[in-house]
Amino acid sequence: MNLASLSASYLRARPLQTGLSLLLLALGVGTIVMLLLAVTQLEDRMGRDARGIDLVVGAKGSPMQLILAGIYHLDAPTGNIPLASVAQLEKNRMVKRVIPLALGDGWRGFRIVGAPRSYLELYGARIQGEFYSRPLQAVLGAEVAQRTGAGVGTTFKGAHGIGNEGGDEHDMPYTVVGVLARTGTVIDRLVLTSIESVWHVHEAAHEPADEADRKALEEDREVTVLLVQYASPLAAASLPRAINATSALQAASPALETARLFRIVGAGAEAMRAFAVVLVLAAALSVFVALYTALEQRRYELAVMRVLGASPGRLFGLLVAEGAVLAAAGSLLGVALGHALTSALGAWLEQAQQPTVTGLAFLPEELAVAALAVLVGIVAAFIPAWRAYRTDVSRTLASG
């Protein structure tokens, strides 16, 4: 019988102590793996969502809120801005492209976004069907189409409010003319239409009495945010400051605000990671106590093995192998638990119609976590193994 199978048989003989050590180690490793998977995937997803956007311009308020609303569509916007701001910004020599968005309504928890075709091009989205060319036509993101079962030809009415905060429905229905192929970006979770459609829906309750009223209504038209691309790297140094200081608008950098967001989220992740490390250390202590206790109970048995020809090195290897087998089993369970927890988190996020994560991904860092956990188990077994190595055969046999 080799060391691994002999060690496994000894571990099975102590189910309670073995189970506790496995549980602690699996919880610690599982928590670390879940954090690695979730944080890495969310960072990657938010990076893809913000790719190609150098600046977000909107109404005065919180820069973080402006980024969350304008790029990730996870928050309420800070307000609306005059339509004239678009033309003014487009004339700026430091600006390469301006993409205006009009927000405010939702459908079945998904946001309705008024956007030009350049917004789809920003994410490389391909349409199955047609792009909207007339008012009250809409294109659905892949996730919207999948979760609602809607397709080309479907009609629906938007509701006041965004996300799951929708209120009364508008009277004017949209008609779906296209569905986007999945891109893995925020656009998958949006209902897209023309900005003119958003104005049309909201102006329907304020029918102008005459031509003067119609012109006044058109002059008051607004958009919600402007997504800006710089014409040159030098624009990053002066354009945001100029917008914030000399206008009623606010400019926010996606790179800066996203980094600040992950610092805030990172504090909670670090706390969970520290808790997971404590669990791993507790598991190591449990392994040490289990093996040390087992050594005291098996001293006579180990002495008999010495008499039968087992070398001190073999006894040392036996105890180390027990720690390694226990740690390896706990690590494997922990990795499986981490992926299961990530899948559960992804299902919950999908139900809440938020950016999702998957437990089917695998990161190379997981191998390092598992290897470190195995090393911790081996180190915990060292003292009991050393005592087994130094067993005094004659004295142990004499004491019975």
C-alpha positions in Angstrom: 0.0 0.0 0.0 1.5 3.4 -1.0 1.6 6.5 1.2 -1.3 8.3 -0.5 -3.8 5.3 -0.1 -2.6 4.6 3.5 -3.0 8.3 4.4 -6.5 8.4 2.9 -7.5 5.3 4.9 -6.3 7.0 8.1 -8.3 10.2 7.2 -11.4 8.1 6.6 -11.0 6.6 10.1 -11.5 10.1 11.6 -14.6 11.5 9.7 -15.4 14.4 12.0 -11.9 15.9 12.2 -11.4 15.3 8.5 -14.7 16.8 7.6 -14.1 20.0 9.7 -10.7 20.5 8.1 -12.1 20.0 4.6 -15.0 22.4 5.3 -12.8 25.2 6.5 -10.3 24.8 3.7 -13.0 24.6 1.1 -14.7 27.7 2.4 -11.5 29.7 2.4 -10.4 28.6 -1.1 -13.9 28.9 -2.5 -14.3 32.5 -1.3 -11.0 33.5 -2.8 -11.8 31.8 -6.1 -15.2 33.4 -6.3 -13.7 36.9 -5.7 -11.1 36.2 -8.4 -13.7 35.2 -10.9 -16.2 37.9 -10.1 -13.9 40.8 -9.9 -11.8 39.8 -13.0 -15.0 39.3 -15.1 -16.6 42.6 -13.9 -13.4 44.6 -14.6 -13.2 43.0 -18.0 -16.9 43.7 -18.7 -16.7 47.3 -17.6 -13.5 47.8 -19.6 -15.3 46.6 -22.7 -18.3 48.8 -22.0 -16.1 51.9 -21.7 -13.8 51.1 -24.6 -13.6 54.0 -27.1 -15.2 56.5 -24.7 -12.8 59.2 -23.5 -15.3 61.5 -21.8 -18.9 61.6 -20.7 -20.6 65.0 -20.6 -23.9 65.6 -18.8 -25.7 67.8 -16.3 -24.0 68.9 -13.2 -24.0 66.4 -10.4 -21.9 63.4 -9.3 -19.2 62.3 -11.8 -19.6 58.7 -10.7 -23.4 58.8 -11.2 -22.8 60.3 -14.7 -20.5 57.5 -15.6 -22.8 54.8 -14.2 -25.8 56.2 -16.0 -24.2 57.2 -19.3 -21.9 54.2 -20.0 -23.1 51.3 -17.8 -26.8 52.2 -17.4 -26.7 51.2 -13.8 -27.9 54.5 -12.2 -30.3 57.4 -12.8 -28.9 60.2 -14.9 -27.9 63.5 -13.3 -30.4 65.3 -15.5 -30.8 66.5 -19.1 -28.8 69.0 -21.2 -29.8 71.4 -24.0 -29.6 70.0 -27.5 -27.5 73.0 -28.4 -24.7 71.5 -26.3 -24.2 68.8 -28.9 -23.6 71.1 -31.8 -21.3 73.3 -29.6 -19.2 70.3 -28.5 -19.0 68.9 -32.1 -17.4 72.2 -33.2 -14.6 71.9 -30.7 -11.3 71.0 -32.5 -10.3 68.8 -29.6 -13.3 66.5 -30.2 -13.3 63.7 -32.8 -16.8 62.4 -32.3 -19.9 63.1 -30.1 -22.5 60.4 -29.5 -25.7 61.9 -27.8 -27.9 59.6 -25.8 -31.5 60.2 -24.5 -32.5 58.2 -21.4 -35.6 58.2 -19.2 -37.9 55.3 -20.1 -37.8 51.5 -19.6 -39.5 48.3 -20.7 -39.7 45.2 -18.6 -36.8 46.4 -16.5 -34.6 47.2 -19.5 -33.6 50.7 -20.5 -34.9 52.4 -23.6 -32.0 54.5 -25.0 -32.3 57.0 -27.8 -29.1 56.8 -29.8 -27.6 57.3 -33.3 -26.2 54.5 -35.4 -22.7 55.5 -34.2 -23.5 54.1 -30.8 -24.0 50.7 -32.3 -20.7 51.1 -34.2 -18.9 51.9 -31.0 -19.5 48.4 -29.8 -19.3 46.7 -33.2 -22.9 45.5 -33.0 -24.4 43.6 -35.9 -28.1 43.8 -36.6 -30.4 40.9 -37.5 -33.2 42.8 -39.3 -33.1 46.5 -39.9 -31.9 49.7 -38.2 -34.6 52.1 -37.1 -35.3 54.7 -39.8 -38.6 56.1 -38.6 -40.0 57.3 -35.3 -41.2 54.6 -32.8 -39.0 51.9 -34.3 -36.7 50.0 -32.0 -33.8 47.6 -32.0 -33.4 45.1 -29.1 -30.1 44.0 -27.5 -29.4 40.3 -27.5 -30.2 39.8 -23.8 -33.4 41.8 -24.0 -34.6 39.7 -26.9 -33.7 36.5 -25.1 -35.3 37.3 -21.8 -38.5 38.9 -23.2 -39.0 36.6 -26.1 -39.6 39.6 -28.3 -38.4 39.8 -32.0 -38.9 41.6 -35.2 -42.5 42.7 -35.5 -43.2 42.8 -31.7 -44.8 46.0 -30.4 -44.5 47.3 -26.9 -45.0 50.5 -24.9 -42.3 52.1 -22.8 -42.9 53.2 -19.3 -41.8 56.3 -17.4 -38.7 55.6 -15.3 -35.7 53.4 -15.9 -34.8 49.9 -15.0 -37.2 48.3 -12.6 -38.5 51.7 -11.5 -40.9 52.0 -14.5 -44.2 53.8 -13.9 -47.1 54.5 -16.2 -46.9 53.4 -19.8 -46.8 55.8 -22.6 -49.6 55.7 -25.1 -47.4 55.4 -28.2 -46.1 51.9 -29.0 -42.7 51.0 -30.4 -42.3 48.4 -33.1 -39.2 46.1 -33.1 -37.4 46.2 -36.5 -34.1 44.5 -35.5 -32.3 42.4 -32.9 -28.6 42.9 -32.2 -26.2 39.9 -32.2 -24.6 39.4 -28.8 -21.6 41.6 -28.1 -20.7 40.9 -24.5 -21.2 44.6 -23.7 -23.8 46.9 -22.1 -25.6 47.2 -25.4 -26.9 43.6 -25.0 -29.1 44.9 -22.1 -30.6 47.9 -23.9 -33.6 48.7 -26.1 -32.4 51.2 -28.7 -34.4 53.7 -30.7 -33.8 57.1 -32.3 -33.5 60.2 -30.2 -36.4 61.6 -32.2 -38.6 58.7 -31.0 -37.8 59.6 -27.3 -38.8 63.2 -28.0 -41.9 62.1 -29.9 -43.1 59.9 -27.1 -42.6 62.5 -24.4 -44.0 65.4 -26.5 -47.2 63.4 -27.3 -48.9 64.7 -24.1 -48.1 68.3 -25.1 -49.6 68.7 -28.5 -48.7 72.2 -29.8 -51.6 74.6 -30.4 -49.9 76.4 -33.3 -46.6 76.8 -35.2 -45.1 79.0 -32.5 -45.8 76.4 -29.8 -44.3 73.7 -32.0 -41.1 75.7 -32.5 -40.9 76.4 -28.8 -41.3 72.7 -28.1 -38.5 71.8 -30.5 -36.2 74.5 -29.0 -36.6 73.0 -25.6 -35.6 69.5 -26.7 -32.8 67.9 -24.7 -30.5 64.9 -24.5 -29.2 63.2 -21.4 -25.5 62.5 -21.9 -22.8 62.9 -24.6 -20.2 60.3 -25.1 -17.0 62.0 -26.4 -14.0 60.7 -28.3 -10.9 62.9 -28.3 -9.3 64.2 -31.5 -5.8 63.9 -29.8 -4.3 62.9 -26.5 -3.7 66.6 -25.6 -7.5 67.0 -25.3 -7.5 64.9 -22.1 -5.5 67.6 -20.3 -7.7 70.6 -21.2 -11.2 69.7 -22.5 -12.6 68.3 -19.2 -11.4 71.3 -17.2 -12.8 73.7 -19.8 -16.2 72.0 -19.8 -16.4 71.9 -16.0 -15.2 75.5 -15.5 -16.9 77.4 -18.4 -20.3 75.8 -18.9 -23.3 74.5 -17.1 -22.3 71.0 -18.1 -20.1 68.4 -16.3 -17.4 66.3 -17.8 -16.4 63.0 -16.2 -13.5 60.7 -17.3 -14.5 57.0 -17.5 -11.0 55.8 -16.7 -10.7 57.9 -13.5 -14.2 57.2 -12.2 -14.1 53.5 -13.0 -10.7 53.3 -11.2 -12.4 55.1 -8.2 -15.3 52.7 -8.3 -13.1 49.6 -8.2 -11.2 51.1 -5.3 -14.5 51.4 -3.4 -15.5 47.9 -4.4 -12.0 46.6 -3.8 -12.2 47.6 -0.2 -15.1 45.1 0.3 -13.4 42.5 -1.8 -10.2 42.9 0.3 -12.2 42.4 3.5 -13.7 39.2 2.1 -10.3 38.0 0.9 -8.9 38.6 4.4 -11.7 36.6 5.8 -11.0 33.8 3.4 -7.3 33.8 4.4 -8.4 33.5 8.0 -10.5 30.5 7.1 -7.5 28.9 5.3 -5.3 29.5 8.3 -8.0 28.1 10.6 -8.1 25.1 8.2 -4.3 24.7 8.6 -4.7 24.8 12.4 -7.4 22.2 12.1 -5.1 20.0 10.0 -2.3 20.4 12.5 -4.6 19.5 15.5 -6.1 16.5 13.7 -2.7 15.1 12.7 -1.2 15.8 16.1 -4.1 14.1 17.9 -3.9 11.2 15.5 -0.2 10.9 16.2 -0.7 10.5 19.9 -3.4 7.9 19.3 -1.2 6.0 16.8 2.2 6.2 18.5 2.1 2.4 19.3 1.0 1.6 15.8 3.8 3.7 14.3 6.3 2.0 16.6 5.1 -1.5 15.4 5.6 -0.2 11.8 9.2 0.7 12.7 9.8 -2.8 14.1 8.3 -4.3 10.9 10.8 -2.4 8.8 9.3 1.0 8.1 12.1 3.7 8.1 11.8 7.0 10.1 11.6 8.7 6.7 8.6 6.6 5.7 6.7 7.6 8.9 7.6 11.2 8.3 6.3 10.9 4.7 3.1 9.2 5.9 2.1 12.1 8.1 3.1 14.7 5.5 1.1 12.7 2.9 -1.9 12.9 5.2 -1.7 16.7 5.4 -1.1 16.9 1.6 -4.1 14.6 0.8 -6.4 16.5 3.1 -5.3 19.9 1.7 -5.5 18.7 -1.9 -9.1 17.4 -1.3 -10.1 20.6 0.4 -8.5 22.7 -2.4 -10.4 20.8 -5.1 -13.7 21.2 -3.1 -12.9 24.9 -2.6 -12.3 25.5 -6.3 -15.5 23.7 -7.2 -17.4 25.7 -4.5 -15.9 29.0 -5.8 -17.2 28.2 -9.3 -20.6 27.2 -8.0 -20.9 30.4 -5.9 -19.9 32.5 -9.0 -22.6 30.8 -11.1 -25.1 31.5 -8.3 -24.0 35.1 -8.3 -24.3 35.3 -12.0 -27.8 33.9 -12.0 -28.8 36.5 -9.4 -27.3 39.3 -11.4 -29.0 38.1 -14.5 -32.3 38.0 -12.7 -31.7 41.6 -11.6 -30.8 42.5 -15.2 -27.3 43.6 -14.3 -23.9 42.7 -15.8 -23.4 39.0 -15.2 -20.5 36.7 -14.3 -20.1 33.0 -15.0 -18.7 30.2 -13.1 -17.7 28.4 -16.3 -14.6 30.6 -16.7 -11.2 29.5 -15.4 -8.3 31.7 -14.3 -4.6 30.6 -14.0 -4.6 32.3 -10.6 -6.8 29.5 -9.3 -4.0 27.0 -9.7 -1.8 29.3 -7.5 -4.5 29.5 -4.8 -5.0 25.7 -4.8 -1.2 25.1 -4.7 -0.8 27.5 -1.8 -3.6 25.7 0.1 -1.9 22.4 -0.4 1.4 23.9 0.8 -0.4 25.2 3.9 -1.6 21.7 4.6 1.9 20.2 4.2 3.4 22.8 6.5 0.7 22.1 9.1 1.6 18.4 9.0 5.4 19.1 9.5 5.5 19.1 13.3 3.4 15.9 13.8 5.5 14.3 11.0 8.7 15.3 12.7 7.5 13.7 16.0 6.7 10.6 14.1 10.2 10.6 12.6 11.7 10.8 16.1 9.5 8.1 17.6 11.4 6.1 20.3 10.5 2.5 19.4 11.6 0.7 22.5 10.1 3.2 25.0 6.8 3.4 23.0 6.4 -0.4 22.9 7.3 -0.7 26.6 4.7 1.8 27.6 2.1 -0.2 25.6 
